[in-house]
Amino acid sequence: MADAKDATPDARRRRGGGRAGNAARRGTAAIEQMSWRLPINQDRPIEPLTEDGVLAIHDGAMRILEDIGIEFLNTEAIALFKQAGCKVTGTNVRMSRDWVMEMIGHAPASFTITPRNPDRELIIGGKHILFGNVSSPPNYFDLEIGRKVPGTRETCRNLLKLTQYFNCIHFAGGYPVEPVDIHASVRHLDVLFDKLTLGDKVVHAYSLGKERVEDVMEMVRIAGGLSHDDFDAKPRMYTNINSTSPLKHDEPMIDGCLRLARRGQAIVVTPFTLAGAMAPVTMAGAVTLSIAEALSAIALFQFVRPGIPCAIGTFTSNVDMKSGAPAFGTPEYMRATQMTGQLARFYGLPMRASGVCAANVPDGQAMWETSNSLWSAVQSGTNIVYHAAGWLEGGLIASPEKFVMDCEVLQMIQRYMEPELWATGPEDIALDAIREVGASGHYFGIEHTQKRYETAFYQPFVSDWRNFEAWEAAGSVWTPERAHRVYKSILEEFEEPPMEAGIRDELSDFVARRKSEGGAPTDF
């Protein structure tokens, strides 16, 4: 397992995210946080399905692919499916289960993604579980503003700073909030510049048309100081796409994935299926639909480039049957995630899930729903957790207070996974200490405790463990307000991770040139 203690001092400084990370180790930072590490989930996954249940969902997904088909609204994909011998009628593609399983068999069970700072390399698969920032909300909320407002480049940059600062956040997903003050034709250029200069972690490209994907690949290559051959030789970035449920894949997302596949970059396919609306009302039916949609695309990418790194995602939840609104962190969501985990292991694919909620502000509902979704990711054996920090209103709002509060939960999950918590050596069983204290003493002052008291237990940075009177005497500060103060402190001390001046200039020149060329086409 990668851990900061295994690195050189220079590498540790890079991992900490500039001045903020260094200050955290000196004890003078906004918070004391856990060091960078890739958590390993040693727990046995929860598996609600019997072996027959897994096979029933698999058979259902295969029958969808063979008998009903998936609509691919992408002409290149249609031509490729014809070349593969699939049955194509217009945009409808039906494929045999034997062909699908042959293609899925090419996909690796685990792979790495290496960003511009190689010390931040990620392992996707196996028992690793990695967390990413909130991605794609159009709106922003914080306690200082006090209302929901459209995202801006400034608020996007601030959330990217949180993404870099927190060691429990392993990758920078999509835009943490859409900066709608930047025209859509050039938005990807400015945000990727900010991602690559404010951070040194793995980044994501939206598969929204040729220009955006090609631009992001080139910017990641430049930021890494890589030749084209070096970039193509291993995954340096990734994309995540959603199907258009039910039973459709659209033009730009498939186009982007095909471009990334041909250059060896990683792909996550995540159907967004809401039971009762975009999928059957039963969870087994919704999961079956989701599996069919995901496998159809992964099979295509494996046909184009066998062995391309792919992960299967789950975003199966339910709607509120009273209003039709999406619900997240529900019991149904948790079971669907666990069920999909079983299917992902059946296919030998890494899995992606999410940390989500339907709450509108960073309150109790937000935290219990998000905790439910995060723990279902742990329980299901998930490898990649999208939206793990900062998500509100079903993905329509990004909040820095929620981001900070979620990172407290993520750190607790990481601490829960550390093997020392279930170590059973003589010093852990502690019979000598038990004998010393006996039946009439206490453990506070004995040597066994004194040797360990600083590191024995998790130490929070947002939670307040004082009693009511002490909390009241300290100003009666509620959790979201404490989180807001942490957020502001992080911004004050944040410093960009190092980047060579020549590389930064080359990146700036590329952005300027592409802007002068008009960026990417839009519909408006």
N, C-alpha and C positions, 0 to 999 in steps of 0.2 A: 504493500500500500504506500502510495506517495505521501510524504509527510514533510513539513518544513524542517523538522529536526535532522532529516537526512541530507539536507542541502548545504551548500557552502554559504557563508555569510552574505556574499553578493547575491546569490540566488534567493536567499530569504528576504533580502531587501526588495528584490523585484517582486516576489510573491506578495508582499504586504501591500502593494499598491502605492508606492511613493511614501511621502512624509507621514501620511495617516497611518499606514501599516507599521512603519518604524516606531512611531510614537506609541502605538498600541503595545508593543513589546517593552517599551520603557516605562509604561504605566502612566503616561501623560496624555493619552489620546482621549477622544470623545468617549470611547468605551474600551473595556478589556474584552477582547474577543478570542475565540479559538483560532489556532493556526490553520493555514491552508492544508487540507487533506482531502483525499478521495474516499468518502465513507464506504465501508463494506458492510452489507446487511447480512449478518450471520443467521438471522431467524429463518426458520422454515416458513415458507409462504402459506397463507390461509387459502385453502382450495375447497370452495363450496361445491364444486361439481364432482360427481363420481367419474370414473373412467368412462362409463357409458354416456354420461352427460357431455363430456368433452367430445366424444365421438359423434354424438347427436348434433352438436353445434357445428362441428367440422363438416359433417355430411350435409347439413342444411346450407352452409356456406358454399360447398361444392355444387350443390343442386342449383343454387342461385346462379353461380357462374356458368354452369352447363346449360340450364334450361331457360332461365329468365334473361341473363346477360346484364352487362354494365354498359351504360352510355359513355362513350369517350368522345368529347366534343373537340378533338384535336386530330387534324388530318394526318400528321406524321405518325401519331399513335395508331390510327386506323391502318395505315400502310404497313406498319411493323407487325400488327396482329395478323394481317393477311399473310405476310411473309412467314410468320410462325405457324401458319396453318389453322388459325382460329376461325370460327364462323362469324363473318361480319355481314350485317345487314344494315346499310346506312351507317349510323353511328353506334348501333348496338353490337356489342362484342360478346360472343359466347365462347368459352374455353373449356377444354376437358380438364378434369381433376388431375389426370396423370401429367399433363403438360404443366399445370400450375405447380404441382408438388415438385416436379423436376426443376422448375425455375427457382422456387423458394429454396430448394436444396443448395443452390449456389451461394446464397446469402450467408455471410459470416455470422457466427454466434456472438462475436465481440469484435470491436475495432477501436482504433484510437483516432482522436482529432487533435492536431497540433497547431496551436495559435502562434502569434508572433513571438511570444515568450514561451519557449519550449518547456519551462518549468511548470507551465499551466496546462500541459498536455492532459487530455481526458481519456479515460478508458470507458467505453460504452459497452456494457454487457456483463455477463457473469453475475457476481454478487454486488457490483458497484451500484450506488445510487447517487445521482448528481442532481443539483438544483439550479434552476435558472430564474431570471427576473420576470416580472409581469411583462406581457407583450401585447401591443396593438390597441389598447383602449384609445378612443378618440378624445376622452375627457380626463380632467385632472381635478383633484380635490385635496386641499390641505387645511389645517385648522386656522392658519393665518388668513387665507382667502375666505374660508367659511362657506363656500358654495361650489357647485360643479361648474367648471369653466372649460373651454376648449384647450387642448394641449398646445404648447408652444415649444420652440427650440430650447428656450431657457429651462422649462420644466423637464423636457426630455433630457437635457444635459445633466440636470441635477439628479435625476433618477439613474442615469448612467454612472454618475459618481458613486451612488450607493451600490450599484452593481459591482463596480470595481473594488470598493472599500471592503465589503463584507466577504470574508473568507469562506463563508458557508454558501455563497453564490458562486457557482462554478462556470457558468457560461452566460453570455449576453444574448438573449433571444431576439425577438423582433423589437421594434421601437417600443420602449417602456411606456411611452405615450406618443400618440401621433402629433407631430408638430405641424398643426394645420396652418400656421403662419408662413410655412415654406410651401411654395407651389409643388403640386404632386409630381411634376415633370423632373424636378431636381431634388426632391426631398430625400431620396435614397442616398444621394451624393453627400449632402450635408450630414445626415445622421450617421452614415458609415464613417465619415471622417471623424466625427465626434466619438463614435464607438472605438475606433482604432487608435485614437490619440489619448482619450481619457481612460482607456482600459487596455489590458494586454491578455484578455481571456478569449476563449473561443467565441466566434460571432456567427450570426445567422444571416441568410439572404432570403428575402421574399421572392417567391417564384411568381412574379407578376409581370411577365413579358420579357422578351429577349434582352432589351437594353439594361434593365435593372439587374438581372442575374449576371450578365457579362461584366457590367461595371463593378459589381461587388466582388466577383472573382478577381478582377484585375487589382482592385484596391487591397484586398487581402494579400495578394501576391506581393504588391509593392511594400505594404506594411511589414511583411515578413522578410524583406530583402531577398526574395526568392527568384530564381530563374523560372521560366515557364515549365521546364522539365521537372524541377524540384516541386513546384506547386502541384503538378499532375501526378507526382509519384506517390502521394499519400493524402488522406483527408486533412484539409486545413480549415474547413468551415463546413456548414451544413445548411440544409433547408428543411422546412416542415410545411407539408401541404395538407389541406383538408379536401375530402370529397365533397361534392354537392349533393348531400343526401336528399332523397333516396336514389341510390344506384346511378350516380353520375360523377364523372371527372371532367373538369373544364379545360379550356384551351391553354390559358397562360400557366397554370400550375404544372400541368404535364410537360409543357414546353420547357419550363425552367428546370424541372427534374431531369429531363433528357439531356439538357446542356451540362448540368452538374455531373450526371452519371458518366458522360463521355470524358469528363476530366477527373474522374476518380473521387469526387466529393460526396459527402454523406447525405442521406435522404431519410426523412421521417415521414411516414404516411399516417395521418390521423383523421379518420372519419369523424365528423361531428354529428352524432345521432342522438336526437332527443326522443325518448320513448313517449309515444302518444301523439307525436306531431310528425317528425321526420323518420320515424321508425316504429315498428310494432309496440304496443303498449306493454307487452311482456318483456322482462329484461332479457330472457333467453332469445327472443325474437330480435330485440334491438342489438344485442351482441352479435348474433348471427349475421345480421345485415352489415354491421360494422366490419366484421372479419372479411366478408366477401368483398366489400369495397376496397379495403386495404390490400388484400392479397392480389386483387386484379392489377393494381398499379405496381406493387412490388415485383410481381411476375414480369411485367413489361420491362421494368428497369433491369432486371436480371437477364432478360433476353438480349437487351442492348449491350450490357457489359456484365457478364457473369462474375459474381463475387463483389459487386459494388456494395459498399456498406449501406444497409437499410435497417430501419427500426420500424416496428409496428406500434401505432399509437392508439390510445383509447380516449375518447371524449364522449362517452355514453352516459347520459343522465336522463332525467325526466322533466316534464313540464308540470307546472301547477295547473291541474285540471279545472280550477275555478277561473283562472285568468288567462291561461295559455303561456304565461311567462316561464322562461327556463328556471329550473331549480338546481342548485349545486350543493355538494357536501351532504346529500341526502343518503338514507340507508340504501336506496336503489342505486345511487351513484357508486357507493362503496362496493356493493356486491358486483356490479357490472365491471368495476376495475379489477376486482379479485378474479372474476371469471375470465376476463381478457388476459390476465396474467397467466392463467392455466393454458390458454390457447397459444399465447406467445411462446411458452416453453415447449408446447407440443410441436410448434413449427421451427423451433430453434432460433427465434428472432429476439433481439433486444427489444425492450418495451418502453414506451413513453406514456406517462400519465400527467396529471395537472394538480395544482393547488388552487382551488377555486371556491367561490362563495356567491351568493345572490344578494348579500347585504349592501346597503347604499353608503354606509359610513363605517369607519373603523371602530366598531362596537363589539359587544359580546357575540351577537349573531355572526358577525364577520369572522371572529376567531374560532367559534365552535364549528362552523361550516368548513372553514379552511383546514382546521385541525383534522376534521373527519376525512377530508379529501387527501391530506398529506399522509395520514396514517394508513389510509387505504392503499396509497402508493407503496408504503413500506410493506404492508401485509401482502401485496400482490407480487412482490419481487420486481417492481419497476426499476428501470435503470436511469431514466431521464425524467425529471419532473419539471414540466413547463409551468410558468405563472406561479412559482413557489413563493414569491414575495411581492406584495403591492397591489393585488387584484381586488376590485370591488364591482358591484352592480352587474354581476354576470359578465365581466370583461369590458364594461363600458367606461369604467373609471379606474385611473391609477392614483394611488395615494402614497406619499412618502411615510406617513405615520403607520399605515398598514404594512408597508415594506419593512420598516424597522421592527414592528411587532411580530411579523412573520419570521424575520430572521432570528428572533428569540426562540421561536418554536423550532426552526431548522437546527439551531445549535443544540437544543435539547434532544432532538432526534439523533444528531450526530454523536452527542455524548452517550445516549442510550446504546449506541452501536459499538462503543469502545470495549474491547475484550476484557479490560481490567475490572469491569463491573461484575463479571461472572468468573473471575479467576479464583482458583481453589487451592493454591499452594499453602504451605504451612503459615506464612505470614498473613495470608488472606483469611484462613480459618481462625487464626488468632487465639489459639488455646492458651498461650502464655498470658496474653492480655486478659482473657476471661478469668484465668486463675488469679491473676494479680488483683483484679477488681473484686472478684467474689460476689457476694450477695449484698454487700453493704456500701460499696463505694460508687464511683462514677468514672467515666472514661475520658472526661475532658482533659485532665492533667497528666495522664500516663504517657510514657515515651512512645508507645505504639501510635497513639493519636497525634502527639506533637510532631512526629516525623511526617505525618500525612495531611495535617489539617488544611494546608493551603491548596492542595490539589485533590482532596478526597471526594469532593462533591462539586456539582455544576454550580457556577456562579453567574447569576443573571445580570444583564445590563439594562433591562427595561422593567422587569418584574420588581415589585417592592415587597419584601418579605417581613417588614416591620409590623408590629401590632398596630391596632387602630390609633391608639393615643400617640405613638411615635410618628405614624404617618400623618396624623392631623397636625402635630406640632411642626412637622416639616413643610406644611403648606397645603395638605390635602390634595396633592396633585394626582389626577386620574391618569390611567395608563396612556391614552392617546396623547395627552399633553406631554408626558414624559418622553414619549416616542418623538414628538415634534422637536423637543429640545435636543435629543440625540441627533436627529436629522440636521438641525441647524449647526450643531457643533461639528459634524462630519464635513459639511460644506465649507465651514470656516477654515479647517485645517487640511482640506484635500489638496493633494499635489499629484499631477499627472505622472504616470510611470514613464521611465525614460524611453526616448525614441531618438535615433540618430538624426541629426539635423538634415542630412542629405535625403534620408528616407521621407522625413516629414515634408520637405520641399517637393519631392517627387509626387507625393500624395496630393499636396495642395495644387500642383500644376495639373495633375490629372483631373481633379475636380473642376478647376477653372476651365480646362479645355472642354470637358463634357458639358458643362453648363453653356459654354459658348455655342456648342453644337445643338443645344436644345434639350439635352437630357433624354428622358423617356417620353414617348407619346402618351397623351391622356385623352379622355373623352370630353374634356371641357377646356 
